[in-house]
Structures are given as structure tokens and as C-alpha cells.
Amino acid sequence: MAETKTDTSTEASEPTCIRIFDTTLRDGEQSPGATLNLQEKLKIAQQLALLGVDVIEGGFPITSVGDFEAVRQIGQSVDGPIVAGLARAVPADIDRAGEALRGCPRPRIHVFCATSKVHREHKLRKAIDEIIRISIESVKQARQYVDDVEFSPEDGSRTELEILRDITAAVVEAGATTVNIPDTVGFAVPSEYGEIFRYLRQQLPQLDAKDVYLSAHCHNDLGLAVSNSLAAVANGARQVECTINGIGERAGNAALEEIVMALRTRRDYYNRFTTRINTKRIYPVSRMVSTFTGLHVQRNKAVVGENAFAHEAGIHQDGVIKFRGTYEIMDPRDIGVPESKLVLGKHSGRHALRQRLAELGFELDAEMLEKVYTAFKDLADKKKDVYDDDIEAIVDDLLQQGRSLWELVRFQVISGTGVISTATVELTDTTGERRMEAATGDGPIDAIYSAMQKITNVPLEVEDFETRSVTAGKEAQGEVSIQGRHNDRKVKGRGLSTDVVEAAAKAYLSAINRIKTVEDRKQAAAALNGNGGATAP
């Protein structure tokens, strides 16, 4: 294989702008446990546009009414980015995507068809000649709806190079404007993945003649998604497909924030490449996606993790105090993280809180600001200092409450050694009606969960229960995250309180409220006669 490399010469040249294709709302939402409703998708799409992404893949229109509406409304309401809808190389899929994108100022249909030997023999059971014919027909059909068509040979990284060359040439001749080579199962390593792009550029000069983009789409099964994406860029890819926080099927996708900051931070190496991303909006978008999907960002996650700019070791702290560059290769302000930690207390007013919220990337209306301020004052009465993490957690919690079907009014538990744990729980629904039930359980939390099941009639079996302290100290807020199973579907919930039992109750109720959203979308998908369930590159 040819060595993956990039031109590091210092001669002046016009940098190549790499398109950022964001698939958080399509591939990212396919993460187990992640579900977004229409309003959440629209809010994220608006933030992606402000972030400066070039393409937003809004969904897979054939799979459900919800995905169809997401692509349609994003296409008609979001200014700036190209809006893409995914489709299999199936006429009905392409027609549905075309309908969803009708009226969109900058529409794209993204068609995919599997090409690797394992997919040809075991999934499609078709010869490559037939696959190429189907792909050509699909691209031509898509061109009847839009001028911008992307084609992906699914499992491209495990497809023979000669076949990739032939199918790429064929779909470009049929009218494809972008050809994406996906590492669908995260199998590739950087040198061989980069070689694919170098080979196609060398073998197909018509790509440059017709201004066709080659695109990289990498999954993270071996932890190589970002490395593979950068290898593709170094060898001729001009578009990278990625997600916020790296969410996606199985181990996820290449993380947008890591790719963008790698190109920016290592300008000395990637000096020929740039992006249109407004990096100062990375952190706020990361927080929004984490809140809406319920997928917690791991503490040591690159760029946006809680520990990304934290220093505990004394040597590191001393070095950073003397000169930031000793242990920080990025300025946290460049991704929207404030440089300092402003400590707020019970004597702080609304103005100070509003300013801190703005610095943290939260733009709240007057009503939500008042709710945050009330929660902040309540917390400040319980603990001496309120930190940035506390404030972010309060906002996250209130955003969750704003989407609740059931809300917790109060609870009471009786528990102790030699005593059967008993809980009385009172909830209110969207109509304001209050309902109360009592139940016993194996401990106070189990009793609370049993009482909630009685009230909501939603069976939810908890499979994973995690608690952590959001900030330090005995008065710190506790965060509880749970993963449960409702019938055959996994669902997550998150709760926050200085009382860990209350946080556990809120987490369980959060999961119950998510189940309703999931069931609504499932019913919508069923209305399309079972067209859902297809996966993608």
C-alpha cells in the first residue's frame, strides 16, 4: 500500500476546503437508545447550520413519517447547508426522498447500494454487473428530482479496488456529483483506506474534469474512524461524513469535532486543507445533541469531553499556569468552552447568571431563563459554590422537563435495615391531572420505580444504573443515568439532583417519557407498510 501522506511544503497555495457532511440526524440517530423527535431534529439542524456544516443529512425518508417530515421541514426551514435524504437503490426509496426534498433550495438525494463480496454473496445475492446496472438506474432516477446526487457503494472499504473503480466511473457517468466510499463496518486502517482514494483519483481523471467530490464515511468499530477520515483527506477526499460527538451505529461514526480540530490544530501538517466550520459553536452543539439523544459524552472524550481541558496533576497545573501551551494544544475558547470557571453563589443575580449562560453557549428565552434562575437559587441555598457543570446540568435537566409527558410532583420512601422499602409517588401528566400510587421494592429506588410503573402503565426493566457526582464536594449534585428495556427496545434516561434518590426517580421518569416518543414514531413507520428497518452506509 502507498504511504498515507500530505503535502507539507510551505509554498503559498490556495487551501482546499473540505466539505463537512453531518449525518448526526440520520446515522447518529441510529445509535441504540438514541431517539429524536421532529422538534429536536429541527433545533439541532438550525445549530448545525450556524456551526457551518456544508451538508445536513436529515433522515431516511422511506423509513417513517417522522423521518420524511424531518427531511422535508429541515429542507424548507434551514438556510445555508445542502439538505440530503437517504435512499436505498430502490425506486420507492428514491421517489420518497424526492418528495421529501420538494421545495428545498439545496436538495441532495444520497443513494447507496452494497458492493463488497460479503454483501454481494450473502445479502444482495447479485452479481456485480447487476449491482452496477441498478446503481446507474438509481442515480438517473434521483437526477429526475435533484441535480445533486451522492452515491455510496456500501461496505466500500471491503470492496475490490477494480470494482470500486468501475462502479464509481459508471455512477459519475450517470450523473452522480459525489461518490462516497464508506468504511461501513470500521474495518479499514488508515494506510489502506487512504490508498482507495489515491487509486480512484489516479485511475479516474474524469473526477476532476467533472468536479466530482470523493467522500469519506468511517465507522469507529476499531477506534480508527477519525484517523481513516484524515487519511482519506490526505489522499484526495474533499468531503468527510461525520457526526457530533461521534455518535452512530455500533461504536459510532467519525466525530466532527475531532476531524475539524485536527485539521485546524495541525495546520503545520494539513496545510492544504480548511473547513467552513465556526469552531466556537462546537461545544454548545455537542451539549445539545447529548441532551436530546440522552447519550452522555464520556469524560475523556477528545475535544468536547469534560476532562478535555482539565488538569489534575500538579506538574500539569504548574505548567499550564506558566504557559498554556505546555499541556494544551487547543485553546478551549476556540471550541466555545469558556477559559475560566466563574463560581456563582446564592448572592449572584440574574445578570451574572445570564452572562455565564451566554458564555457557556446557551441562548435562552426569558421564560426558560427564569426557570434556570429559580433552580440555580434553590441549588445555591444547598451548596456554597455553583460551578459551570452545575449550571449546564440545570439547563439540561430543564430541557428534559420541557419535553416531559409525566412530571414528578413528590415522593416519599420508608427504608432501612429489616424494613420492607415502601415508596409513595405522585406524578402529573400533560393535562395537569395528579396521580398517586404506593409500592414496595428491593430498596427505596426499586420501590419508587414500581410505583411509577403503576401510575404510567409503562413496564420498564432497568438493565444498567450509573450514578456520578457532577461536581466535587459533599453537597455536589448527583447525576443518575439508566438504560432500560421496554419490550424489545432499549431506552435511556437521566436525572439530576443533590438527592441521589430523587435523581434516580427523575432518570426513570425521563426514560418512560422517551418511550412514548419511540412508540409514536414506530406507529408512524408501520403506516408505510413495513418499509422501515433498512440500514445505511
Secondary structure, 3 states (H helix, E strand, C coil): CCCCCCCCCCCCCCCEECEEEECCCCCHHHCCCCCCCHHHHHHHHHHHHHHCCCEEEEECHHHCHHHHHHHHHHHHHCCCCEEEEEEECCHHHHHHHHHHCCCCCCEEEEEEEECCHHHHHHHHCCCHHHHHHHHHHHHHHHHCCCCCEEEEEECHHHCCHHHHHHHHHHHHHHCCCEEEEEECCCCCCHHHHHHHHHHHHHHCCHHHHCCCEEEEEEECCCCCHHHHHHHHHHCCCCEEEEEHHHCCCCCCECEHHHHHHHHHHCCCCCCCEECCCCHHHHHHHHHHHHHHHCCCCCCCCCCCCCCCCCCCCHHHHHHHHHCHHHCCCCCHHHHCCCCCCCCECCCCCHHHHHHHHHHCCCCCCHHHHHHHHHHHHHHHHHCCCECHHHHHHHHHHHHHHCCCCCEEEEEEEEEECCEEEEEEEEEECCCCCEEEEEEEECCHHHHHHHHHHHHHCCCCEEEEEEEEECCCCCCCCEEEEEEEEECCEEEEEEEEECCHHHHHHHHHHHHHHHHHHHHHHHHHHHCCCCCCCCCCC
